[in-house]
Amino acid sequence: MPVHYVVLCRDVPDSAVLRRSVLDEHRRYVDERADLIKLSGPLLGPDGTTRRGQLFVLDVPDRQSAEAFISADPFTRAGVFATVDIDPLLPIFGNGRRT
């Protein structure tokens, strides 16, 4: 069974202006790598609108590939993320599948 990698990124406090300044570049980056991304989106605060991080589920062969992916993301390069955690995920349930 293939393993995916979950990349959980938390923004530095008060980074909204910085995040917006590289948002277009970030979107181009992920659009160009859509074949690697099973799921992605911003993490929201309790108000449901304030962005405070990013989640990726990547279909890459190994942790090093996940690290390379997030290291090259414009948000990472600009310093938007305070923390980045990468964990392997064994997909058991989803997309109409349960194994």
C-alpha positions as CSV (number, residue, x, y, z in Angstrom):
1,M,0.0,0.0,0.0
2,P,1.4,3.4,-0.9
3,V,2.4,5.8,1.9
4,H,1.7,9.5,1.6
5,Y,3.3,12.3,3.5
6,V,1.4,14.9,5.6
7,V,3.1,18.2,5.8
8,L,1.7,20.4,8.6
9,C,2.8,24.0,8.6
10,R,2.0,26.6,11.2
11,D,2.5,30.3,10.4
12,V,4.6,32.7,12.4
13,P,2.4,35.0,14.5
14,D,1.1,38.1,12.7
15,S,2.3,36.9,9.3
16,A,-0.8,37.8,7.3
17,V,0.9,40.6,5.4
18,L,3.9,38.4,4.5
19,R,1.6,35.6,3.5
20,R,-0.4,37.8,1.2
21,S,2.8,39.2,-0.4
22,V,3.9,35.7,-1.6
23,L,0.5,34.2,-2.1
24,D,0.4,34.4,-5.9
25,E,3.9,32.8,-6.1
26,H,2.8,30.1,-3.7
27,R,-0.2,29.3,-5.8
28,R,1.8,29.1,-9.0
29,Y,4.3,26.8,-7.2
30,V,1.5,24.3,-6.0
31,D,-0.3,24.5,-9.3
32,E,2.9,23.4,-11.1
33,R,3.1,20.4,-8.8
34,A,-0.5,19.4,-8.6
35,D,0.4,15.9,-9.6
36,L,2.1,15.4,-6.2
37,I,-0.6,16.9,-4.1
38,K,-3.5,14.6,-2.9
39,L,-5.0,17.4,-0.7
40,S,-3.9,20.9,0.3
41,G,-5.3,24.0,1.8
42,P,-4.8,26.7,4.3
43,L,-5.5,26.1,8.0
44,L,-7.9,28.6,9.5
45,G,-8.2,30.1,12.9
46,P,-11.3,29.9,15.1
47,D,-12.9,32.8,13.2
48,G,-13.0,30.6,10.1
49,T,-11.2,33.2,7.9
50,T,-7.8,34.0,9.4
51,R,-5.2,31.8,7.8
52,R,-2.7,30.4,10.2
53,G,-1.0,27.6,8.4
54,Q,-1.0,25.1,5.6
55,L,-1.7,21.4,5.1
56,F,-0.4,19.2,2.4
57,V,-1.0,15.5,1.8
58,L,1.7,14.6,-0.8
59,D,2.0,11.6,-3.0
60,V,5.8,11.4,-3.1
61,P,8.1,8.4,-2.8
62,D,9.9,9.4,0.4
63,R,10.4,11.9,3.2
64,Q,13.3,13.6,1.4
65,S,10.9,14.4,-1.5
66,A,8.4,15.9,0.9
67,E,11.1,17.9,2.5
68,A,12.3,19.2,-0.9
69,F,8.7,20.1,-1.8
70,I,8.1,22.2,1.3
71,S,11.6,23.7,1.3
72,A,11.0,25.1,-2.2
73,D,7.5,26.5,-1.4
74,P,7.5,30.3,-1.6
75,F,5.8,30.5,1.8
76,T,8.8,28.6,3.4
77,R,11.4,30.6,1.6
78,A,9.7,33.9,2.6
79,G,9.6,32.8,6.3
80,V,5.8,32.5,6.6
81,F,6.0,29.2,8.5
82,A,7.1,29.0,12.1
83,T,7.0,25.2,12.1
84,V,6.9,22.4,9.6
85,D,6.1,18.8,10.6
86,I,6.3,15.9,8.1
87,D,4.8,12.6,8.9
88,P,4.1,9.5,6.8
89,L,0.5,8.6,6.4
90,L,-0.8,5.1,5.6
91,P,-4.1,5.8,3.7
92,I,-6.6,3.3,5.0
93,F,-9.9,5.2,4.5
94,G,-11.0,7.7,1.9
95,N,-11.9,8.1,-1.8
96,G,-14.4,5.4,-1.5
97,R,-11.8,2.9,-0.2
98,R,-11.3,1.1,3.0
99,T,-8.5,-1.4,3.4
